Amino acid sequence: MSMSPENVDVVVIGAGQAGLSAAYHLRRRGYTPPEERGERTFVVLDADAEPGGAWQHRWASLHMATVNGIHELPGFPVPPADPNAQARDVLPRYFAAYEDRFDLRVRRPVRVQAVRRVDADPQGRLLVETDHGSWSTRYVINATGTWTQPYWPYVAGRESFDGVQLHTHDYVSRDAFAGKRVVIVGGGVSATQLLNEIADVAADVFWVTRREPDWQRGEWTTASRIEALDGVEQRVREGLPPGSVISVTGDRWTPWVQSAQEKGVLVHHPMFTSIEPDGVRMPDGTLHAADVILWATGFRPAIAHLAPLGLRTPAGGLRVENGRSIDEPRLFLIGYGPSQSTIGANRAGRDAVRAIARDEAAEPVPVG
Ligand SMILES: Cc1cc2nc3c(=O)[nH]c(=O)nc-3n(C[C@H](O)[C@H](O)[C@H](O)COP(=O)(O)OP(=O)(O)OC[C@H]3O[C@@H](n4cnc5c(N)ncnc54)[C@H](O)[C@@H]3O)c2cc1C
């Protein structure tokens, strides 16, 4: 089946917080879905079957009270939610209502497989190839998040383990850990949250981190937030992989960290050196017996489909400034690096659209 690509001005890839923010701002500035035949057009493509971005996949115990201050999408407040409601129910419903309200017409499930240049003209068009047709476009706003790229560091002997290994990506609930001896790997927010909840049912929890936690008990001030984001901003400008948020924010002393401490399980051990059938081998030579290894080792940007653009630096990242690729200015990366938070994603969506509109000198039009 060979179909000629559909022409649009902007393709937004991904309908999570970042992609929907971009779509909202495109609408505001008078861009329309192609079927409305506006002067300027956009389309949002999303690989998931349902609205909600990564929120629809997150584990059941992530409640509205335990998410870290999510930020609503632009122009439409999150309806008041019970703090005990599951984030994976509340937020996808909100995203669905949002798409309806602004008539964003997300196409799904449509998975982007490759983005490439149509020709050598730097002002020319980009071709977005998917499992459901292709689009020829002037700009791509990539908002694909990280959820689909769980990161598992390689440790010798990993394949030899007789127990179960899983990543937070595949965590469902603590029930699967009842009576088990569990090793939890990682120093981030998810690791401490899951340590605290699994400790209630497991026979043993053993927490390992690559580095010593550096607990930040003070208020998370605006100044410290800005400083942290500046660090990530600089990394992505230089084309380094964005790195984990923890590497710049330090380890926050959250209520679940406090709770884990009260249960006596907030005891961190150094990273093991290898994995054996019955457990993990510690640097001091002892074997720590385990039935389950839970890798809470984070996620990486989902950008494999951008490979044909050849933007990857030797350091393994893309050079991005203010959400725009330095080496391919027709490409924006939002929810990437410093904008990898709900508030950051909102702003990055707005800024990407502003930059495109500036390029095209499009006039803003009010929302209908
Ligand atoms: C467990 C967890 C908890 C978090 N909690 C918070 C929190 O409390 N507060 C906060 O600010 N941040 C939190 N974050 C960070 C969070 O990732 C961001 O805040 C934000 O939700 C991410 O939005 P996004 O739009 O960038 O990505 P996503 O929500 O991941 O959306 C990306 C979309 O792109 C689609 N997609 C991916 N690849 C393709 C492709 N090739 N083709 C087409 N579509 C594709 C996906 O289907 C998805 O719908 C959390 C992250 C994790 C992992």
The ligand as an SDF file (V2000), in Angstrom:
LIG
                    3D

 53 58  0  0  0  0  0  0  0  0999 V2000
    6.0860    7.4070   37.6670 C   0  0  0  0  0  0  0  0  0  0  0  0
    6.1750    8.8200   37.2280 C   0  0  0  0  0  0  0  0  0  0  0  0
    5.5320    9.7990   37.9800 C   0  0  0  0  0  0  0  0  0  0  0  0
    5.6160   11.1370   37.6000 C   0  0  0  0  0  0  0  0  0  0  0  0
    5.0150   12.0540   38.3750 N   0  0  0  0  0  0  0  0  0  0  0  0
    5.0940   13.3640   38.0410 C   0  0  0  0  0  0  0  0  0  0  0  0
    4.4760   14.3420   38.8390 C   0  0  0  0  0  0  0  0  0  0  0  0
    3.8560   14.0290   39.8420 O   0  0  0  0  0  0  0  0  0  0  0  0
    4.5990   15.6600   38.4830 N   0  0  0  0  0  0  0  0  0  0  0  0
    5.2880   16.0360   37.3550 C   0  0  0  0  0  0  0  0  0  0  0  0
    5.3720   17.2340   37.0670 O   0  0  0  0  0  0  0  0  0  0  0  0
    5.8840   15.1130   36.5670 N   0  0  0  0  0  0  0  0  0  0  0  0
    5.8140   13.7990   36.8800 C   0  0  0  0  0  0  0  0  0  0  0  0
    6.4430   12.8690   36.1170 N   0  0  0  0  0  0  0  0  0  0  0  0
    7.1640   13.3260   34.9260 C   0  0  0  0  0  0  0  0  0  0  0  0
    6.2050   13.1880   33.7360 C   0  0  0  0  0  0  0  0  0  0  0  0
    6.7990   12.2960   32.8870 O   0  0  0  0  0  0  0  0  0  0  0  0
    5.8910   14.5430   33.0720 C   0  0  0  0  0  0  0  0  0  0  0  0
    5.4950   15.4390   33.9900 O   0  0  0  0  0  0  0  0  0  0  0  0
    4.7800   14.5280   32.0180 C   0  0  0  0  0  0  0  0  0  0  0  0
    3.6200   13.8900   32.4740 O   0  0  0  0  0  0  0  0  0  0  0  0
    5.2630   13.8970   30.7860 C   0  0  0  0  0  0  0  0  0  0  0  0
    4.4520   14.3600   29.7430 O   0  0  0  0  0  0  0  0  0  0  0  0
    4.8840   14.1520   28.2530 P   0  0  0  0  0  0  0  0  0  0  0  0
    3.8070   14.7580   27.4430 O   0  0  0  0  0  0  0  0  0  0  0  0
    6.2600   14.6430   28.0570 O   0  0  0  0  0  0  0  0  0  0  0  0
    4.9750   12.5720   28.0600 O   0  0  0  0  0  0  0  0  0  0  0  0
    3.9070   11.3790   28.1240 P   0  0  0  0  0  0  0  0  0  0  0  0
    2.8140   11.6110   29.0820 O   0  0  0  0  0  0  0  0  0  0  0  0
    4.7410   10.1530   28.2740 O   0  0  0  0  0  0  0  0  0  0  0  0
    3.2350   11.3740   26.6750 O   0  0  0  0  0  0  0  0  0  0  0  0
    3.9420   10.9620   25.5490 C   0  0  0  0  0  0  0  0  0  0  0  0
    2.9410   10.4820   24.5210 C   0  0  0  0  0  0  0  0  0  0  0  0
    3.6760   10.2350   23.3350 O   0  0  0  0  0  0  0  0  0  0  0  0
    3.2160    9.0330   22.7570 C   0  0  0  0  0  0  0  0  0  0  0  0
    4.3130    8.4610   21.9540 N   0  0  0  0  0  0  0  0  0  0  0  0
    5.5090    7.9880   22.3750 C   0  0  0  0  0  0  0  0  0  0  0  0
    6.2300    7.5590   21.3220 N   0  0  0  0  0  0  0  0  0  0  0  0
    5.4720    7.7650   20.2160 C   0  0  0  0  0  0  0  0  0  0  0  0
    5.6570    7.5300   18.8270 C   0  0  0  0  0  0  0  0  0  0  0  0
    6.7840    7.0050   18.3300 N   0  0  0  0  0  0  0  0  0  0  0  0
    4.6420    7.8600   17.9730 N   0  0  0  0  0  0  0  0  0  0  0  0
    3.4960    8.4160   18.4320 C   0  0  0  0  0  0  0  0  0  0  0  0
    3.2730    8.6510   19.7440 N   0  0  0  0  0  0  0  0  0  0  0  0
    4.2440    8.3350   20.6190 C   0  0  0  0  0  0  0  0  0  0  0  0
    2.8090    8.1580   23.9130 C   0  0  0  0  0  0  0  0  0  0  0  0
    1.8480    7.2100   23.4730 O   0  0  0  0  0  0  0  0  0  0  0  0
    2.2450    9.1850   24.8940 C   0  0  0  0  0  0  0  0  0  0  0  0
    0.8540    9.3340   24.7510 O   0  0  0  0  0  0  0  0  0  0  0  0
    6.3600   11.5270   36.4540 C   0  0  0  0  0  0  0  0  0  0  0  0
    7.0120   10.5320   35.6880 C   0  0  0  0  0  0  0  0  0  0  0  0
    6.9270    9.1950   36.0860 C   0  0  0  0  0  0  0  0  0  0  0  0
    7.6580    8.1530   35.2750 C   0  0  0  0  0  0  0  0  0  0  0  0
  1  2  1  0
  2  3  1  0
  2 52  2  0
  3  4  2  0
  4  5  1  0
  4 50  1  0
  5  6  2  0
  6  7  1  0
  6 13  1  0
  7  8  2  0
  7  9  1  0
  9 10  1  0
 10 11  2  0
 10 12  1  0
 12 13  2  0
 13 14  1  0
 14 15  1  0
 14 50  1  0
 15 16  1  0
 16 17  1  0
 16 18  1  0
 18 19  1  0
 18 20  1  0
 20 21  1  0
 20 22  1  0
 22 23  1  0
 23 24  1  0
 24 25  2  0
 24 26  1  0
 24 27  1  0
 27 28  1  0
 28 29  2  0
 28 30  1  0
 28 31  1  0
 31 32  1  0
 32 33  1  0
 33 34  1  0
 33 48  1  0
 34 35  1  0
 35 36  1  0
 35 46  1  0
 36 37  1  0
 36 45  1  0
 37 38  2  0
 38 39  1  0
 39 40  1  0
 39 45  2  0
 40 41  1  0
 40 42  2  0
 42 43  1  0
 43 44  2  0
 44 45  1  0
 46 47  1  0
 46 48  1  0
 48 49  1  0
 50 51  2  0
 51 52  1  0
 52 53  1  0
M  END
$$$$
